[in-house]
C-alpha cells in the first residue's frame, strides 16, 4: 500500500495498527463508567486516526465513520 509521501506500508501493518487502536477504544469504556479521565485518551486516539486518514489515500470512508462515532462520545 502506497501512502502519502510515497511511503510503502503493508496492509498487515495498517490492520495491526487499527486493531491496536480499537483495543485502546475498548479500554476507554471502563474509564468512562468509573468517571476517570477518558476524554484525553479519546482525543489522542482521534488525533492518531486523523493522521492515518491523511496518510491512507482512498480510505477516507472508513475513517470518517469511525471518527464520527468517536466524536459522538464527547
C-alpha positions as a Python dict, from the first residue, in 0.01 Angstrom:
ca = {
    (1, 'X'): (0, 0, 0),
    (2, 'X'): (143, 335, -102),
    (3, 'X'): (80, 621, 136),
    (4, 'X'): (119, 993, 115),
    (5, 'X'): (486, 1093, 76),
    (6, 'X'): (539, 774, -130),
    (7, 'X'): (576, 563, 183),
    (8, 'X'): (512, 194, 132),
    (9, 'X'): (340, 8, 416),
    (10, 'X'): (194, -340, 413),
    (11, 'X'): (-179, -386, 461),
    (12, 'X'): (-94, -610, 756),
    (13, 'X'): (83, -321, 930),
    (14, 'X'): (-219, -96, 882),
    (15, 'X'): (-455, -366, 1010),
    (16, 'X'): (-240, -426, 1320),
    (17, 'X'): (-238, -54, 1396),
    (18, 'X'): (-615, -30, 1357),
    (19, 'X'): (-660, -333, 1583),
    (20, 'X'): (-439, -166, 1846),
    (21, 'X'): (-649, 150, 1827),
    (22, 'X'): (-974, -47, 1858),
    (23, 'X'): (-835, -225, 2166),
    (24, 'X'): (-749, 113, 2318),
    (25, 'X'): (-1101, 237, 2248),
    (26, 'X'): (-1245, -61, 2437),
    (27, 'X'): (-1017, 23, 2731),
    (28, 'X'): (-1181, 367, 2746),
    (29, 'X'): (-1523, 226, 2827),
    (30, 'X'): (-1441, 123, 3186),
    (31, 'X'): (-1265, 456, 3242),
    (32, 'X'): (-1580, 641, 3139),
    (33, 'X'): (-1801, 424, 3361),
    (34, 'X'): (-1568, 478, 3659),
    (35, 'X'): (-1564, 852, 3589),
    (36, 'X'): (-1188, 860, 3537),
    (37, 'X'): (-1012, 1068, 3272),
    (38, 'X'): (-1120, 916, 2942),
    (39, 'X'): (-1152, 1230, 2730),
    (40, 'X'): (-779, 1293, 2688),
    (41, 'X'): (-703, 936, 2572),
    (42, 'X'): (-1004, 954, 2338),
    (43, 'X'): (-878, 1281, 2195),
    (44, 'X'): (-534, 1129, 2143),
    (45, 'X'): (-681, 831, 1957),
    (46, 'X'): (-887, 1063, 1738),
    (47, 'X'): (-574, 1261, 1650),
    (48, 'X'): (-398, 939, 1557),
    (49, 'X'): (-688, 829, 1337),
    (50, 'X'): (-698, 1170, 1173),
    (51, 'X'): (-329, 1134, 1097),
    (52, 'X'): (-383, 788, 949),
    (53, 'X'): (-668, 930, 744),
    (54, 'X'): (-431, 1187, 596),
    (55, 'X'): (-174, 919, 511),
    (56, 'X'): (-401, 649, 370),
    (57, 'X'): (-519, 787, 42),
    (58, 'X'): (-852, 644, -71),
    (59, 'X'): (-961, 507, 267),
    (60, 'X'): (-1143, 817, 398),
    (61, 'X'): (-1483, 647, 411),
    (62, 'X'): (-1363, 403, 678),
    (63, 'X'): (-1204, 673, 892),
    (64, 'X'): (-1494, 916, 855),
    (65, 'X'): (-1739, 667, 1005),
    (66, 'X'): (-1508, 575, 1292),
    (67, 'X'): (-1421, 936, 1374),
    (68, 'X'): (-1790, 1033, 1370),
    (69, 'X'): (-1869, 764, 1626),
    (70, 'X'): (-1579, 868, 1846),
    (71, 'X'): (-1676, 1236, 1825),
    (72, 'X'): (-2022, 1139, 1942),
    (73, 'X'): (-1874, 1012, 2270),
    (74, 'X'): (-1787, 1367, 2374),
}
